[in-house]
Each structure stands twice: as structure tokens, then as C-alpha cells.
Amino acid sequence: MHDFSEQATIDAGVELYGSNWDSPGFLTADQFANHQYGLVTNETDGGFKKRAQERISLRVFASPSLLWRTTVYSTQGRWQLFLTIPPEPGAGEGTGSQTEEEDTRYGFGATSALSWSVPWAEFTMGVEGRNDHADYQNWLTTARMRDSSQTLVSARQLSGAMFFQSDIKFGERVHLLIGGRYDDLGTQSLPEGGTTSSDAKGTFSPKLGASVQVFPLLNLYGNISRGFRQTDGVIADPSLPFIIAWNYETGLKYGNDEVSASIALFRMDVSDEQTFDPVTLQTVSNGASRRQGVDMALEARMSEAVSLRSTFTYTDAKYLHLVTEDGEVLSGARVFNTAKYVGTFGVDLMPPDEIWGIHLNANVVGPYAPFDEPNITLPAYALFQASAEIHVSKFLVEFGVHNLFDQTYAELRAGGFVSPGQSTSAYGTLKYIF
């Protein structure tokens, strides 16, 4: 970070990430139920992931009420996965062959926005653009040696957007939030040995919200917004439609120096729903779903040394319309991999004059239907974690235990296959504070 003057500041950053793994195979549901975790379908399975991002940002305060900021960035990424899915009788999953997937991407973009304020409002407007390139390959392999290709495709996407946001005050107690964004995306796909295809489309995402201070520490709020994301597989078929979601939320927020709490009712209506099976990598599109429920959060400082935090979300998630590739109608069924409820609870013991601290956490996941198994409901489970930290000079040492009571759970389940969750494990972290 560098200050050119009191009005202008530039900062830059680089982020690098890399990981690799061995034998990420899936167990059958029966093997998982029998705790046969040591089975590996193919010892040559595995893969890696690498990612990098570079960024430069400039902020200019033209006046106390006028701010201009611009960010230019670039991204690079590559991941490769070798995975064997054994055939599962009656489930239609797995080829029995090892499959290689390789995805290489790079891109760059920029965003620029101008914000100004007046005594009764704040306004922001801006533009952004991106240019992305991707190359995707899918092969049938034997011990990581390529036998034949299934998908070889390259793609390029140009996108641009304009956005606007405002916070208008009506007196001291009422705020009105009005915003919107228009995105335009053009995608070009070139399969190896095939014909180039392209498509361009745009979408508008409005947002309207309001907040009313009912009492000095209690606010009533409501929001309506529309959002989108791109469909998986657009790299091969640019004509695939956006997945569109309308979001509705209303709730109460309370807060002071000791306690903050909130409760909200929410609903999300999704059109052009897409269901993705992470095992077979197959998708089913053009469905619709509705997710609605209640969300609660609480943070309380019991004393200078003890604080509590908790969240709980109940979700009723059902498909309004969805037909699988096999012709099965799932209208009215639970949305795959969406738990009926999730909750967290934590206790932090941090004496202000001591060099140590203790953290206790619990996560609860309610029943849910796994991917591509509408007639199966997995039971609820809870995970507990504990950790301690010690501050010594400029060093912070933390050590802890995940899954304290060795709870058996599925990290992922789809089509009769299971990736087991992490068993009891210890970890340690050392940080140096500059």
C-alpha cells in the first residue's frame, strides 16, 4: 500500500494457492454403513489444484463527499482430477474406468465506481468488465494414461456490467435502499473437431430494501432482490439459460455493546434450476424450486472473558418442477443436499489479562436428501471441535481437535456413493505477527 497524497492511495496484492490429494475415491453406501473406510478403488486416483490472483486498486478522495475507486485484476487457475467410480448395481452410476478431468483458465478484468454523499443519502454507480478463457478436457484413462477423449473444448467469454446503489434517509429512523445491476455476457465455444458456437445474453438484477428503527436498539427491515448465476456446462453450450433467483427477506435486528440478535423470514424462488451430481458430473436443467424458512443469530458477551455465539436456520426446500434424465418426476421432492436445518454454537473463553484462550464449537446438520437419491433421507448429526491458543511475544500458537467424538457422517453422498467425513483429527497453527 502506498499513499501518493492525503487524497490518493494505491494498494496491490497477490494471492497464491496450491493443493494436491491422493485417492479421493468414493465408497458405496453399504461400505460406508459398514465403516469400511480403508477401501480404495484405484491407488492411482488423485489430483491437484492451483490458483493465482493479482490485483491493483486505486482510491481517490476528490472531496470529503466524493470517492472514486478502480481495481484491475487478473486470475489464473488449473486443476486436474483422476477419479474411478465403480459400477453400482441398480443405481446407474459409475463406468468402472478411471476418468481424468483437466481445467485450465485465465482471465483479467476491471471495475470502477464513483461514490458520493449528501446529508440525506449516499449514492454509488460504476462499471466493470471481464475477459475469461477456459480449456476443459475429459479423458478415459488407465493408471493416469489416456485411452480416449470424452470432451475437449475451449471457450472464451466477454462480460460487462453497469451497477447503481443508493441509501436514502428519511429522517433518523427510516432508510430506503435502491439498487440495480445489468450484466451482458457473450460466450464462444470451440469443441475440438467441431463447429464454433456462440451466444450473447443479458439480465437485470434489481434490489429494493427498507430499514425502520422501531426502537433505539431494534430495527425492522425487508429486502427484495433478483440474482443469477451461469449454468454448469455453458463452456460447451453457450445457449444454456441463466439460473434466476428471486429473494425475499424480512426480519428484526437488535444490538448493543453486549448483545446482538436477529431473526428473519426468507424465501427464494429459483427458475431454470440445475441439479449437479458431483460423482458422475451429470446435470439436470430447466427445473424450478422454492426455499423458505427462518434464520436466527445471537452473539452475547457474558463477561470480559466469556462470549457466546449461535446461529440456526430452518429451511423448507422443495422442487416445484424437475424431471431427471431418466424421466423421473421430482416435483414436490426435497431439494438435493439441502438440510432441513443447520445450526452452530460456540463458547469463547478469552481472559483479557491472560496469554491463553479456549474455543468450543458445535455444528448441527439436519436430515437431507443426497444427490440423485430422492427416496433417501440421511439422518441428522452433530460435530464438536475444541481449540486453545497461546500468545507468546509476537507468536500465536493454536492447537485443537476436529470431530471431537469421532462422529460418523457423509461429507458428500450422491447416487449410492459416499465420501466419508473427516474423523477425529488434531491440528496446529503457528502465526508470527509483524
N, C-alpha and C positions, 0 to 999 in steps of 0.2 A: 504494500500500500504506500502511496506517495501523495502528499498534498502539494499541488502546484501553487495554491494560494488558499486563502480562507474560503473562497467560493468554489474551487475546483479540486476534486480528488480522483485519483485513478488507482485501481487495485486489480491485481491479476492472480490467477490461481491455476494449479494443475492437480488433477486427481488421477491416480493410477490404481487399478485393481486387478488382481490375478488370483485364480484358484484352480485346483485340479482335484479329481476324485477317482477312486478305483471301484470297479464292480458295483455300479449303482443299480443292481438288478432288483426285480420285483418278486416277492413271494406270492404264491397262490393264497387264497383266503383260508384254505384248510391248513397250509403250512404255518401261516400266521397264528391261527387259532391254536395250533399245537406247539407254539413257541419254537419253531424250527428256524431260528433267525440266522443260523450259521450257513444256510444253503446259499450257494452262489451259482447261478445258471451258467455264466460264462466268465472265466477268470480274466479274459481279455477285454471285458467291458470297462468303460471309464471315459474320461473326457477332461476338458479344461474350459476356462472362461477367462478372457482378458478384456479390459475396458480402460479407456483413457478419455479424459476431457480437459480441454484448455479454455480459459476464459479471461477476458479483459473487460473491465467496466469503468465507465467514466461518469462522474456525478458533478453537475454544475448548479450551484445556487445562484441564479440570476438576480434574485432578490429574496428577502425573508419569506415571501409568499409564492415563489416560483422556483420549481426544481425540474431540471432536465437530466435524465439518466439514460445511458445507452450501454448495452452489453453485446459483445461479439464473441462467439464461441465456436469450437469445433469438437467433434466426437469421433472416436474410432473404437471398434469392437470386433471381437472374433470369438466364437465358441464352437466346440466340436464335441460330439457325444457318440459313443459306441454303446449300443444297448441291445440286449437279447430278451425278447418276450416269448416264453414258451407257449405253445398252443394250450388253451384251456377248454376242455370238452364242454360243449353246450353254451359257451359264452361268446364264441365268435371272436375271441381276442388272440393276438399273437400269431406270428408266422413261423416261429421256431428258428428263424435266421437272425443273425446279428445285423443291425442297421446302423449306418453311420449318417449323422447329420452334421453339416458344417455351414455356419452362417458368418459371413464377413460383411461388415458395414463401415461406412464412414460418411460424415456429413459436416456441414457448417451452417451457421445462422446468425441472426442479429435481431435484437429487439430494442426499441427506443420509445420512451414515454415522457410526456410532459405533465407535471402536476402543479396545480395552483390552488391557493386557498383564499377564501374571503371569510369575514366573521361568521357568516351563516352557512358555509358549505365548503367542501373540498371536491376538486374535480381532477380526473386523470384521463388522458387519452394517448393512444400510441399505436404503433405498427410493429409487426415482426415478420420475418421470413426465414425459410429453411430450404436447404438443398441436400437431399439424402440419397445415398447409393447403397444398394444391397446385392449380395450374391449368395444364393442358397443352393445347397447340394444335398441330395438324399441318395444313399447307395445301399445296396445289399452287400454285406461283407462277410468274410470268414477270417476270424482271428485278426481283424483290422486290415485285411487285404481285400480290396474292392473287387466284387464279382460283376455287378451290373448296376446301372443307374436307374433310379426311380423318378427323381425330379432334379433337373438342372435349370435354374432360372436366375436371371439378373433383372434388376429393376431400378428405376430412378423416380424420385418424387420431388416436385417443387410445390411449396406451400407458402401461403401468405395470409396475414390476418390483420384486422383492424379492431381495436377494442376501446371501450369507454366505461368509466365508472365514476359514480358520484355519491357523496354522503351529504344530504341536505338536512339541516337542523330547523326544526320548528319549535322555537323556544328552547328551554333547557332539558326537556324531557322526551321529545319526540325526534327520532332520526328516520329519514327515508333513504333507502339505498336503491339506486337505479343504475343498471349497467348492461352491457351487451358486447358481443364479440361476433365478428363474421370471419369464417375461415373458408379459404378456397384452396383445394388440393388437386394437383394434376399428377397422375401416376402412369408410368410407361413400363411395360413388362416385356422381356425378351427371353422366351424359353429356348434352350439350345436345340437347334434344328427346327424350330418352329417359326411362327409368324408374330411379329411385334404387335401388341395390343396396348391401347391406352384409353384413359377415361379421365374426365375432369368433373368435379362437383364441388358445391359449396353448401354451407349450412350456417344458420344464425342461432346463437346461443344467448338468449336474454336472461336477465336476473332482476328480480324485484324483491325488496325486503323492507321491513319496518321494525323499529325498536321503540318501545314505550317504557319510560321509567315509572312504574306503578307506585313504588315507594323508594326512599333514598337508596336502599340496597337491593331492590328487586326490580328486574327488567322483564318485560314480556316482549317476545319477538316472533317474527314469522318470515319465511323465505319461500319464494317460488323461483325455480331456475330450470333451464334446459341445457343438457350437455350431450356430448357424443364421443365416441372413440371409433377407430378404424377396425374393420373386421379382420380376424386372422385369415391369412390366405390371399390378401389383396396383392401381395407380391406376384402371384401367379394369375389372378383375375382382378384387374383394376376396376371392373364394373360392380364389384360387390358393394352393397349399400352400407352407410354408416349405421352403427348401433346407437340408437337415440334413447335418452332417458330424461323424463320429466321428474323433478324432485320437489317435494313439498315438505315443509317442516315448520312447526310452531312449538314454542316452549317457554320456560321460565328460567332465569338465571339469578342467583343470589350470591353475593360476595362481600366479604370484609377482610380484614387483616388475618383473621383466624380461620375462617371457614369460607369455602366456595362450593356451590352446589348448583346442579342444573337438572332439568327433566324436560324431555322433548318427545313429541309425537312426530313420526316421519312416515313418508310414503314415497316410493319410487316406481314409476311405470316405465317399463323398458319395451321398446319395439325393435324389430329385426334382431331379436335375441339370438345369441350364438352360444352353443354349448360345445366346449372343447374337452376331449378326452386326453389327458396328459400321458396316458400309456400308449395308446395306438396313434395319437396325434391326429385323430379324425375329428371333424367338426360337423355340427348340425346347425343350420342357419334358418332365418326367417320365422323365428318363434316370437313369443311375447310373454312377459312375466310381470308380476307385481310383488313388491316387497314393502311391508309396512309393519310398524311396531312402535316400541317406546325405548328411549335411550336415557340413562341416568348416570350422573357422575358426582363424586363427592371427594373433596380434599379438606382435611381438618388438621390443624396444628394443636395437639392436645397439651403440649408444654414446649419449653425451649428445646427439649431433647427428643420429643416423640411426635411423629406426624403419621397420619393415616391417609390412604387414598384408595378409592374404589370406583369401578365402573361396571355397568350392567346394561346389556342390550337384548331385548326380546324381539325376534323377527318372525313374522308370518310371511314366508316366501313361497309363492305358488306360480307354476306356469299357467298362463291364460290360454296359450296355444303353443304346441310344439309337437312335431311329428318326426320321429327318428328316421334314419336311412332305411331301417327295416320295416317302416310303416307303422310302428307302434305310436299310438296317440297318448301323449303325456299331459294333456290339458287337465288341470286340477292337481297334478302331482307336485311334490316339493321340488324346489329349485335345487339342483345338484350342488353338493358341497357347501350348503348354507345352513349353519347350525341354527336350531330353534332359539337358542340363547347362548351368549358368551358373557363372561364376567371376569374381572380381576380384583384382587385385594392385596394391599401392601402395607407394611408397617416399617417405618424407618426410625432407628434409634441413633441419633447423632448429638451427643452431649456437646455443647458449644465450646467448652474449655478442654476437651479431650482430643487426642490424635486418632481415635478409632471411631468406627461406625458399624452398625449392623443393619442389614436389609432382609426382610422376609416377604416373599411374594407367592401368590397363588393364582392360577388361571383355570377357569372352568369353561368347558366346551360342551354344549348341549347336544342332543341327538340330531343327526343329519343323514341325508341320503347321499351315498357316494356316487361318483361319476358313473353314468351308464348302468346304474343298478336301481331303478325306481322302486322296486319292491323290497329293498333292503333299507333298514334304518339302523345306523350304528349307535351304540349306547353313549351316554354322557360320560365324561371323565374329567378329572382334576389333576393338575400338575403343581408341584410345590418346589420353590427354589429358595436357597439361603446363601447369603454372601456377607463378607466382612471386609472392611478396608482400614488401612493404617497410613497416616501421613507422617513421613519422616523427612524433614527438611523440604527439598523440592521434589521428593519422590512420593508417588501414590501407589501403594501395593494393594491389590484387591484379589481375593480368592473366594471361591464359592462352589456350590454343588447344584447342578441341574437335575430335575426329576428326582427329588429327594427320596421318595418312597418307591422308586422304580415302577411307576405306573405303566402298564402295557397300553399302547394306543397306536393308531394308524396315522402316520404323518400324511399319507396320501393313499386313497383306495379308489380304484377305477376298474370296472369290467371284470371283477373277480380277482384282481391282483392288488397287493398291498406293499407299500413301502413303510416299514416299521418306524415308529417314532424313536427319538433318542432315549436310551436307557440312562440310569444313574451315571453321571459323569462329573468330574471335577475340572475346574479351570482356574487359571491365574492370569493376572494382568499387571504389568508394571508400566507406569507413566512417569515421565520427567516433565515438570512444569517449568518452562523458561521464564 
